[in-house]
Structure formats: structure tokens, C-alpha cells
Amino acid sequence: MIRDIATRFTRLAAIAVLAGSILASYGTPAETADALAGNQFSAGRIIDDSLFFNGYEFSVESTQQFLNSKVPVCDTDGTQPYAGTTTGQYGTNRGYPPPYTCLKDLRQTTVEKPADNFCNGYPAAEQSAAEIIVGVGRSCGVNPKALIVLLQKEQGLVTDTWPWPTQYAKATGYACPDTAACDTHYAGFFNQVYSAARQFKRYAAYPESYNHLAGRNNNVLYSPSHSCGSSTVFIENQATAGLYNYTPYQPNQAALNNLYGTGDNCSAYGNRNFWRYYNDWFGSTSGPAFMAKYVAQSSYPIVDSGTTRTIYFEFKNSGRMFWKDDQSTFPGYLPVHLAATSPINRASKFYHNSWLSQSRPCGTFSAVYEADGTTLAANQHTVEPGQIARFEFTISTDPSTDPGIYREYFQPVLEGAPNPSWSMGAWAYLDIGVHRPTYKAAYHSQSGYPALPPNGEALSFIRYKNTGQDSWYDTSVVWPGKSPIVLSTAGPINRASTFGSLWTKANRPAVTFSKVYEADGSTLAANQHVVKPGQIGEFAFTLKAGTETGISKEYFQLIAEGAINPSWNIENSTSWLQVTVE
């Protein structure tokens, strides 16, 4: 547990001194036009994950400007009056003489940190406090605004005009337990900020290792004094669970009733003050109503020009409101669609006629999962906060598309919402590799012309050599982005044959290879479902006669099944059989 203590109680003249290790509230009152009320505090959702874990929420410039605004003039030399003397004399008497360095002016040499599972590491450099706050936030994925609030609620550093070195030594209260002195190994402003941010990511990575867990009921104390009691709190999200693991107390009613002051002897203020400062300084701790977080996607596809491929993206609902798709029945509630983006509403070159439009791959969830990403939700057309939606759709490559790699961006949008409310804060991309196949074939051999009685059957075959540069695959091989090579009726193409009653379709005599030979035409190939360049594929099929007698010619040719016209056509592969029924 981390202690949340005011270290300089005697300087907090406007606030009562509280017993034990309960934090006294310090800093300026709310500066917003609409002051908060204690009944707005939600013990189970102090701040949304989408805010707390957004490491890019604040820039260095914005952070510096904010710090400057909180302390326009630093009492560097300790000349301001305080407690019947000056701040400098008061500090000197307690071992902390001037000059004093305010947070806005602080510069420090950081310590190199290696990357690990929680943060991306940190370089050794001389930096300002603003640069450290933002740099740590981005490295660890913790909102710099949250770190600023943490510095304030732990040591009052943001608004202090004459901070002491001891405040910087324990700036975020990290490794400062309730029952012992702070661990000096983590002392110093940079160490404190980095260690605290990393700890919040550790809480998220190993939630079962800590006392307060998201998504379940938790017993949360009101005070370090167990006699003050506790209550059951359903902690809704990880950021809130992390705050309770860091400071394991919730405000009691007395603390909430006097939101900008003190409560009673059982009041604790750490998490109350975090919520209060964040709201007063940066706005609501509730994230956007509609927010998404990228989860997963299909692998980068390689497709033949003129073919199609099914792909997917998965996004988690990280907002406060549920999503619905076009099949959900909530009149007046805007649906969530997947859109082509970069820029938004871009007409995608991989548009397929199953899309809603050239910029909308899909408007229906193909699957909705619980937060574990595997358990299907009860409702497959609404996505509650924390659940995951899969958007599955088909991409199509025009036969004229040049070979190459194309990067396509997509993002979920709240369809019909005004700008910028339609944006849900997440996007992803696919690198789509396009290959232009060169399917070529040469007639090799065939069975003899069949003669059969009315209603009789005859087994026939036709063999073709692969004279192109691409292998052929039949329908028994699932090869993403490839069109299977099948034997079709011809004269005209896809003609329904009177001899095809035993085929899977009356215009498809064979969709798998009956045999695959090496180039010598006699040695069977190792793989009987792939015809490599130079190999020979045999297509065997049964002709079923009707009752009419006579002589007819049956024309056949190879095609790339499913490819877009004219890519399906494999030239020089037309052949025929003369069929006699007598």
C-alpha cells in the first residue's frame, strides 16, 4: 500500500490537522464555474480507463503552461510572510532554507530506465518537470494529467510556491507505506514519477496480485483506522482499482459533504482529492460516451488481383455508452459502423459490393465478445462497455490493380453524429499485398470419346499442364487470397450441361484435382491438391446421359473460381469431348 500523507501539516494553516496517516486536503479551491458536489463522486468509477491510460493526452508545452498558471510567481527566496515570520525563516528553522524551486521551474537529470512489460524505458537526460511528466506518461501509458494530479494530492507540488526538497523526494508517495518510512531507493522527483506510473501499469498487468480488483465487489476501507469501517464497492474499471491499490481508502460521507474541506476523524481524502483536482483542472473524469480501443485484427493479407478476401478488426468499447449495429432495435440511437479513414470517409480502392458504401465496409457486428475476447456475449448486436466487437468484411481487388503493398486505414465511427463526436478515438490499418497471378495452361491429354447408353454413365478426364508462373490450388485447399482452379463448362462459359446431373453444379464437372503429375506425366506429385508450374493436373468427372440419343460435343475450360472478370479466364485451356449416346 502507498501512503497518502501531508508531510508539512504545520504549513496547512487553512486546513485542520488530521490524526494518523490521513491526508489533509491542500491546494486552491475549485476554479471552475460549476463547483463539484460530493454526490457526484462514484466510489466504483473514480476515473475512466480511457482517460487514465492515455499517455498522449497532454503535450510538454501544455503541461508547462499549466504548471506556470498554477504558480505565476515562485517564492524562490522565501520572502513571503508566513506564520508570524517569512517562508524562508520558517523553512530554515525546520532544516529547509531557501532558495526554493517550484515545480514549474524544476530541472533534473533523469536516470536511464530499461524497457520492460510496463513501460518503454527512459533515457538519461536533463529535463524540466514538464518534460519528465509527459515523457513518463508516454513511456508508461499513463495520462500526464493524472500524474499532475497525483503530484498535487500527494505533496501539493503543483500549487506550492515554496516547496521543500522532502516533497520532491516523495513526490508521488511511491514506496511510502502507511506503517514505515519511505524507501529512499525510490527518492527523487523523476524516480517517484516513473515508479508511480509503472506501478499503475503493474496493477493492470497483474490485477489478481493486488487487493482491489476491477469488475467485482471489493471491501474498501474509509480510513487507515479499521474502527472507521468499510463498505462494499463494485469497482468498475482498472484505473479505479489501481487508485485504490495505491491509496486504499474511499472518502466517507463527511469528506464528501465538505468536498473542499475536511470531514471527521474517519475521513480520508486521497482518492477524493484525485477526483476533485482532476475535475476542477481538466474536466470530467468520465471519458467520452462513445470510445473504442483497438484489440486485434486479421493478419496482413496477400491477395491476387481480381479476387476477394475476408478480413476483420476487433475493438473494445472503452466508453460509457453501449454500441448498437444496424440490426439492433433502438430507435433514435446512432449505430456504430466501421469506416475507411485517413482521411475519414475515404473511398477505399478495395471496396466490395457487400459494403454499405465505398467508405463503409460494414455496419453490423460479426461477433460480440465479453472482455476476455473469447466468450460470446448474449446480445450479438449491442456492445456494452468492456465488451469487444468484431467487424468482419470482404475486400475486393480489381483486376487492374497494380502489384504492390497498399496500406488501408479503418476506424469505428458513431454514424450520423456531428463532427467531432463521430470519432471514437481508435483506428487500425492493414497492409494489403496485391499479387497479379499469371495463370496459363496447355492442353496435355484426355480420355477417349465416350459412348454410353441412355441413362448410362462414363468416367472421363482431361489433363492440363501448368505453363504459368503461379501454382494452382483446388477447392480442398484453403489458401487465403487465392482463387481455386476448377474445370468449367464452356461454349459458352458456365453453360449447364445435359450430362452434369452428378456434378456439384451442372456447369462444374470437377473442382478438385483427381491426380497431379510431375512434368513427365507419369510420376505422381507429392501434393495432390496443388499443381505447381510445370506439373500436370488431371480433372476427372462422370458424364451422366439422359434418355435422348445422338452425338454431341461437350466443351470445357479451366477458370479461376471467384475471380473478377476477366481474371477468371485461363487462356488456351479450352478442350472438348465428343459424347455418343446410343
C-alpha positions in Angstrom: 0.0 0.0 0.0 1.1 3.6 -0.6 0.9 6.3 2.0 -1.1 9.4 1.1 0.1 11.9 3.7 0.6 15.6 4.0 4.2 15.9 5.1 4.1 19.5 6.2 0.9 19.7 8.3 2.1 22.8 10.1 2.0 24.8 6.9 -1.6 23.9 6.1 -3.0 26.7 8.2 -6.3 26.8 6.4 -6.9 23.1 7.0 -7.3 21.1 10.1 -4.6 18.7 11.2 -5.9 15.2 10.9 -4.8 12.3 13.0 -2.8 9.3 11.8 -1.8 8.9 8.2 -4.9 10.5 6.7 -4.1 13.1 4.0 -5.1 16.7 4.7 -6.5 18.5 1.7 -4.4 21.3 0.4 -4.2 23.5 -2.7 -6.6 26.0 -4.1 -10.3 25.6 -4.2 -12.1 24.8 -7.4 -11.5 27.2 -10.1 -14.4 26.1 -12.3 -17.6 28.0 -12.8 -19.7 25.0 -11.7 -18.3 23.6 -8.5 -18.4 19.9 -7.9 -20.7 18.3 -5.4 -19.9 15.3 -3.2 -22.9 13.4 -4.5 -21.2 13.3 -7.9 -18.4 11.1 -6.6 -18.7 7.5 -7.7 -16.6 5.2 -5.5 -16.6 2.5 -8.1 -15.5 4.7 -11.0 -13.2 7.4 -9.9 -11.8 7.9 -13.4 -12.3 6.1 -16.7 -9.6 3.9 -18.2 -9.8 5.8 -21.5 -8.6 8.9 -19.7 -6.2 7.5 -17.1 -4.3 5.3 -19.5 -4.0 7.8 -22.3 -0.3 8.6 -22.3 -0.6 11.2 -25.1 -3.3 13.3 -23.5 -1.0 16.3 -22.7 2.0 17.8 -24.6 5.1 19.2 -22.9 4.0 22.7 -24.0 0.6 22.3 -22.5 2.0 20.8 -19.3 4.4 23.7 -18.9 1.7 26.3 -19.5 -0.5 24.6 -16.9 2.2 24.5 -14.2 3.0 28.2 -14.9 -0.6 29.1 -14.5 -0.8 27.4 -11.0 2.3 29.3 -9.7 2.7 32.6 -11.6 5.4 33.7 -9.1 7.6 31.4 -7.2 8.7 32.4 -3.7 12.2 31.4 -4.5 14.0 33.5 -1.8 11.4 32.8 0.9 10.4 36.4 1.4 6.7 36.0 1.8 5.1 36.3 5.2 4.1 33.0 6.9 3.1 32.0 10.5 4.4 35.2 12.0 7.7 35.2 10.1 8.8 34.6 6.5 8.6 31.4 4.5 12.4 31.4 4.3 12.9 31.7 8.0 10.2 29.2 8.7 11.8 26.7 6.4 15.3 27.4 7.8 14.1 26.7 11.3 13.0 23.2 10.1 16.1 22.4 8.0 14.8 23.6 4.6 16.3 27.0 3.9 15.8 28.9 0.6 16.2 29.1 -2.3 13.1 27.1 -3.2 12.4 25.7 -6.6 8.8 25.5 -7.8 7.6 22.6 -9.9 7.3 24.8 -13.0 11.0 25.7 -12.7 12.4 22.3 -11.7 15.0 20.7 -13.9 16.6 17.3 -13.1 18.9 14.7 -14.7 16.8 11.6 -15.3 18.1 8.1 -14.8 18.2 5.7 -17.7 15.5 3.0 -17.4 15.3 -0.2 -19.4 12.1 -1.1 -21.2 10.0 -3.8 -19.6 6.4 -5.1 -19.7 5.1 -2.0 -18.1 7.0 1.0 -19.6 9.1 1.6 -22.7 12.1 2.7 -20.7 13.6 6.2 -20.3 16.8 7.9 -21.4 19.2 9.7 -19.2 18.8 13.4 -19.9 18.5 16.8 -18.3 14.8 17.7 -18.4 12.2 20.0 -16.9 9.4 18.7 -14.7 7.0 19.1 -17.6 9.2 17.1 -19.9 9.5 14.4 -17.2 5.8 14.2 -16.6 5.0 14.0 -20.3 7.9 11.6 -21.1 7.0 9.2 -18.3 3.3 9.4 -19.3 4.1 8.4 -22.9 6.6 5.7 -21.8 4.2 4.0 -19.4 0.9 4.8 -21.0 -0.4 6.9 -18.1 -2.1 10.3 -18.7 0.2 13.2 -17.8 -2.8 14.9 -16.3 -3.3 12.0 -13.9 0.4 12.3 -12.9 0.0 16.0 -12.3 -3.0 15.4 -10.1 -1.1 12.6 -8.3 1.8 15.1 -7.5 -0.8 17.5 -6.1 -2.8 15.2 -4.0 0.3 13.5 -2.6 2.6 16.5 -1.9 0.8 19.7 -3.1 3.7 20.3 -5.6 1.6 21.8 -8.4 0.4 24.8 -6.4 3.2 25.2 -3.8 5.1 28.4 -4.1 8.0 27.3 -1.8 8.3 23.5 -1.9 10.9 21.8 0.2 13.3 19.1 -1.1 11.5 16.5 1.0 8.4 17.0 -1.1 10.3 16.2 -4.3 11.9 13.2 -2.6 8.5 11.6 -2.1 6.7 13.5 -4.9 4.1 10.8 -5.7 4.2 8.9 -2.4 5.6 5.8 -4.1 7.1 3.3 -1.7 5.9 5.3 1.3 3.8 2.7 3.3 1.4 3.7 6.0 3.4 2.0 8.7 7.0 2.9 7.8 9.3 5.5 6.4 9.6 5.9 2.6 12.1 3.7 0.8 15.0 6.0 -0.2 15.8 3.8 -3.2 12.9 5.5 -4.9 13.5 9.0 -3.7 13.7 11.9 -6.1 11.2 13.6 -8.5 12.0 11.5 -11.6 12.2 8.2 -9.7 8.9 8.9 -8.0 7.0 9.9 -11.1 8.4 6.9 -13.2 7.9 4.4 -10.4 4.3 5.5 -9.8 3.3 5.4 -13.4 5.0 2.0 -13.8 3.2 0.7 -10.7 -0.2 1.6 -12.2 0.7 -0.4 -15.2 1.8 -3.3 -13.0 -1.6 -3.2 -11.2 -3.2 -3.5 -14.7 -1.0 -6.4 -15.8 -1.3 -8.5 -12.7 -4.7 -7.5 -11.1 -5.0 -10.7 -9.2 -1.9 -9.9 -7.2 -3.5 -6.9 -5.5 -6.3 -6.3 -3.1 -8.6 -4.2 -5.2 -9.9 -5.7 -8.5 -12.0 -4.3 -11.3 -15.2 -6.0 -12.3 -16.2 -7.3 -8.9 -17.2 -6.3 -5.4 -14.4 -5.1 -3.1 -14.3 -4.2 0.6 -12.9 -0.7 0.7 -11.9 1.0 4.0 -12.8 4.5 4.9 -9.6 5.1 6.9 -6.4 3.5 8.0 -8.2 3.0 11.3 -10.2 -0.1 10.8 -12.6 1.0 13.5 -13.9 3.6 11.0 -15.3 0.7 9.0 -15.6 0.0 5.3 -18.2 -0.7 2.6 -18.6 -2.9 -0.4 -17.7 -1.1 -3.6 -18.2 -2.6 -7.1 -15.0 -1.3 -8.9 -16.0 -0.8 -12.5 -12.6 -0.3 -14.2 -8.9 -0.8 -13.9 -7.9 2.8 -13.3 -10.2 3.0 -10.3 -8.8 -0.4 -9.0 -5.3 1.0 -9.4 -6.1 4.1 -7.4 -7.4 2.0 -4.5 -4.4 -0.2 -4.6 -2.2 2.9 -4.5 -4.3 4.6 -1.8 -6.6 2.0 -0.2 -9.3 4.3 1.2 -12.5 5.8 0.0 -13.9 9.1 1.3 -16.7 8.8 3.8 -19.8 10.9 3.7 -18.3 13.6 5.9 -15.5 14.1 3.5 -17.9 14.2 0.6 -20.2 16.6 2.4 -17.4 19.1 2.7 -15.7 18.5 -0.6 -13.3 21.4 -0.4 -12.5 21.0 3.2 -12.2 18.3 5.9 -14.7 15.8 7.2 -14.3 14.0 10.5 -11.8 11.8 12.3 -12.7 8.9 10.0 -12.3 10.8 6.7 -9.6 10.0 4.1 -9.0 12.3 1.2 -6.6 10.8 -1.2 -9.0 9.4 -3.8 -11.5 12.2 -3.2 -8.9 14.8 -3.9 -7.6 12.9 -7.0 -11.2 13.0 -8.4 -11.7 16.6 -7.3 -8.5 18.0 -8.7 -8.9 16.2 -12.0 -12.4 17.5 -12.4 -11.5 21.0 -11.4 -8.4 21.3 -13.5 -9.0 19.1 -16.6 -12.7 18.4 -16.8 -14.8 15.3 -16.1 -13.1 12.0 -15.1 -15.7 10.3 -17.1 -14.3 9.5 -20.5 -16.2 10.1 -23.7 -19.6 8.4 -24.0 -18.5 6.6 -27.2 -14.9 5.5 -27.2 -13.1 2.5 -28.7 -9.8 0.8 -28.1 -8.0 -1.4 -30.7 -7.8 -5.1 -29.7 -6.9 -7.3 -32.7 -7.2 -7.9 -36.4 -6.6 -10.5 -39.1 -3.1 -10.9 -40.5 -1.9 -8.8 -43.4 -3.4 -10.4 -46.5 -1.8 -11.2 -49.8 -4.4 -11.4 -52.5 -4.4 -12.0 -56.2 -5.7 -9.1 -58.3 -9.2 -9.8 -59.3 -10.0 -11.8 -56.2 -11.6 -11.2 -52.8 -10.6 -11.8 -49.2 -12.4 -11.7 -45.8 -10.7 -9.8 -43.0 -11.6 -8.4 -39.6 -10.9 -5.9 -36.9 -11.8 -6.1 -33.2 -12.3 -3.0 -31.0 -13.2 -2.8 -27.3 -16.0 -0.5 -26.1 -13.9 1.7 -23.7 -16.6 4.4 -23.4 -19.6 4.8 -21.1 -22.4 4.0 -23.5 -23.3 0.8 -25.3 -22.9 0.5 -29.1 -25.5 -0.8 -31.5 -25.3 -2.0 -35.1 -27.7 -1.8 -37.9 -29.6 -4.9 -36.8 -30.2 -3.7 -33.3 -33.6 -2.2 -32.4 -33.0 1.1 -30.5 -34.9 3.8 -32.5 -33.1 7.1 -32.4 -29.8 5.6 -31.1 -27.0 6.2 -33.5 -25.2 3.0 -34.8 -21.5 2.2 -34.8 -20.1 1.5 -38.2 -16.6 0.7 -39.5 -15.3 3.4 -41.8 -12.4 3.8 -44.1 -10.2 6.6 -42.8 -7.0 8.6 -43.3 -8.8 10.7 -44.3 -12.2 9.9 -42.9 -14.8 8.8 -45.4 -12.1 7.9 -47.9 -13.3 5.8 -50.8 -11.4 2.6 -50.5 -9.8 1.0 -53.5 -10.7 -2.3 -52.0 -14.4 -1.7 -52.0 -16.7 -4.8 -52.3 -20.3 -4.7 -53.3 -21.2 -6.1 -49.9 -20.1 -2.8 -48.2 -22.6 -0.1 -47.1 -20.7 2.3 -49.3 -17.2 2.9 -50.7 -16.2 4.2 -47.3 -18.2 1.9 -45.0 -17.0 -1.8 -45.0 -19.7 -2.9 -42.6 -22.5 -1.7 -40.3 -23.1 -5.0 -38.5 -21.1 -6.7 -35.8 -20.0 -10.1 -37.0 -19.4 -11.1 -33.3 -19.6 -9.6 -29.9 -17.4 -11.0 -27.1 -17.1 -10.5 -23.4 -14.0 -8.7 -22.1 -12.0 -12.0 -22.3 -12.2 -11.8 -26.1 -13.5 -15.4 -26.4 -16.8 -15.7 -24.7 -19.7 -14.7 -26.9 -22.0 -12.1 -25.4 -25.7 -12.8 -25.0 -26.6 -10.0 -27.4 -24.7 -10.1 -30.7 -25.9 -6.7 -31.9 -25.1 -4.5 -28.9 -21.7 -3.9 -27.3 -21.7 -3.0 -23.7 -18.7 -1.1 -22.1 -15.9 -3.5 -21.8 -17.1 -5.9 -24.4 -15.4 -6.4 -27.8 -16.9 -6.1 -31.3 -15.6 -7.8 -34.3 -16.1 -6.1 -37.7 -15.7 -8.7 -40.5 -15.9 -7.7 -44.1 -14.7 -8.6 -47.6 -12.1 -6.7 -49.6 -12.1 -6.9 -53.4 -9.1 -6.3 -55.7 -9.8 -5.0 -59.2 -8.0 -7.0 -61.9 -6.3 -3.8 -63.0 -4.8 -3.2 -59.5 -1.0 -3.0 -59.8 1.0 -5.4 -57.8 2.3 -3.9 -54.5 1.5 -3.3 -50.9 -1.3 -0.9 -50.0 -1.9 0.4 -46.5 -5.6 0.8 -45.7 -6.8 2.6 -42.6 -10.1 1.8 -40.8 -11.8 3.1 -37.7 -15.2 2.7 -35.9 -17.4 5.7 -36.0 -20.7 6.8 -34.4 -22.6 7.1 -37.7 -24.6 10.3 -38.0 -23.0 12.2 -35.1 -21.8 15.7 -35.7 -18.1 16.5 -36.0 -16.0 15.6 -34.0 -18.4 13.5 -31.9 -18.4 10.7 -34.6 -14.8 9.9 -33.8 -14.3 7.1 -31.2 -10.6 7.5 -30.7 -9.3 4.3 -32.2 -8.1 3.2 -35.7 -6.1 0.4 -37.3 -4.6 -0.4 -40.6 -3.9 -3.4 -42.9 -1.0 -3.7 -45.3 -2.7 -5.4 -48.2 -0.3 -7.2 -50.6 -1.6 -7.4 -54.2 -0.2 -10.1 -56.5 -1.1 -10.3 -60.1 -1.2 -14.0 -61.0 -0.2 -15.4 -64.4 -2.4 -18.4 -64.8 -1.6 -20.2 -68.0 -2.4 -23.7 -69.1 -1.7 -26.0 -72.0 -3.8 -29.0 -73.0 -2.0 -32.2 -72.3 -4.2 -35.2 -72.8 -7.7 -36.6 -72.1 -9.7 -39.9 -72.0 -11.2 -41.3 -75.2 -14.5 -40.1 -76.6 -17.2 -41.9 -74.6 -20.1 -43.9 -75.9 -22.8 -44.8 -73.5 -26.4 -46.0 -73.5 -29.4 -43.8 -72.5 -29.2 -43.0 -68.7 -25.7 -44.5 -68.8 -22.6 -43.2 -67.1 -19.0 -42.7 -68.3 -15.9 -41.7 -66.3 -13.8 -39.1 -68.3 -10.8 -36.9 -67.6 -8.9 -34.0 -69.0 -5.3 -33.1 -68.2 -3.7 -29.7 -68.3 -0.1 -28.6 -67.8 0.6 -25.5 -65.7 2.6 -23.3 -68.0 2.3 -20.1 -65.9 4.2 -18.7 -63.0 1.7 -19.4 -60.2 0.7 -22.6 -58.6 -2.9 -23.9 -59.0 -4.9 -24.8 -55.9 -8.1 -26.8 -55.9 -11.1 -26.3 -53.6 -9.9 -28.7 -51.0 -7.0 -26.3 -50.1 -7.9 -23.2 -48.2 -5.4 -20.7 -49.4 -6.4 -17.1 -48.5 -6.4 -14.7 -51.3 -6.1 -17.4 -54.0 -8.8 -18.5 -56.4 -9.1 -22.2 -56.8 -8.6 -23.5 -60.3 -11.6 -25.6 -61.4 -12.9 -27.2 -64.6 -15.9 -25.3 -66.0 -18.2 -26.0 -68.9 -17.6 -23.7 -71.9 -19.1 -22.8 -75.2 -20.4 -20.6 -73.6 -18.7 -20.4 -70.2 -20.9 -21.7 -67.3 -23.2 -23.5 -69.7 -25.4 -26.0 -67.9 -24.5 -29.4 -69.3 -27.1 -32.1 -70.0 -24.5 -34.6 -68.8 -23.9 -32.8 -65.4 -26.6 -34.3 -63.1 -23.9 -36.0 -61.0 -21.7 -32.9 -60.7 -21.8 -30.5 -57.8 -23.1 -28.0 -60.3 -24.3 -28.6 -63.8 -21.5 -26.2 -65.0 -18.7 -27.5 -62.8 -17.5 -31.0 -63.9 -14.6 -31.0 -61.4 -13.5 -28.7 -58.6 -10.6 -30.8 -57.3 -7.7 -32.5 -59.0 -8.1 -36.2 -59.3 -4.3 -36.6 -59.9 -1.3 -34.3 -60.0 1.7 -35.4 -62.0 5.2 -34.2 -62.4 6.2 -32.9 -65.8 6.9 -36.4 -67.1 3.2 -37.1 -66.9 3.6 -40.3 -65.0 5.2 -39.6 -61.6 2.6 -38.5 -59.0 3.5 -35.3 -57.3 3.9 -35.1 -53.5 1.0 -32.7 -53.1 -2.1 -33.9 -54.9 -4.1 -30.6 -54.4 -1.5 -28.2 -55.8 -0.3 -28.0 -59.3 3.0 -26.2 -59.4 4.4 -24.6 -62.6 5.4 -27.4 -65.0 3.2 -30.0 -63.3 0.1 -31.6 -64.8 -3.3 -31.6 -63.2 -6.0 -34.1 -64.0 -9.7 -33.3 -63.8 -11.8 -36.4 -63.6 -15.6 -36.4 -63.8 -18.6 -38.6 -64.6 -20.9 -38.0 -67.6 -24.5 -39.0 -67.0 -26.6 -39.4 -70.1 -30.3 -38.7 -70.4 -32.8 -40.5 -72.5 -32.1 -38.8 -75.8 -29.7 -40.4 -78.2 -27.2 -38.7 -80.5 -23.7 -37.3 -80.8 -22.8 -34.0 -79.1 -19.7 -32.1 -78.3 -19.1 -31.0 -74.7 -16.7 -28.0 -74.3 -14.7 -27.4 -71.1 -12.0 -24.9 -69.9 -10.1 -24.0 -66.7 -11.1 -21.0 -64.7 -10.0 -19.2 -61.6 -13.2 -19.6 -59.5 -14.4 -16.5 -57.8 -12.0 -14.1 -59.6 -13.4 -10.9 -61.1 -14.0 -10.8 -64.8 -11.7 -11.1 -66.8 -9.2 -12.5 -64.3 -11.1 -15.8 -64.1 -10.3 -16.7 -67.7 -7.3 -19.0 -68.2 -6.4 -18.8 -71.9 -5.6 -21.7 -74.1 -7.4 -24.2 -71.8 -10.5 -25.0 -73.9 -10.9 -28.6 -74.8 -13.8 -30.9 -75.8 -15.2 -34.4 -75.7 -17.4 -36.0 -78.3 -20.1 -37.9 -76.5 -22.2 -40.5 -78.2 -25.5 -41.8 -76.6 -26.9 -44.8 -78.4 
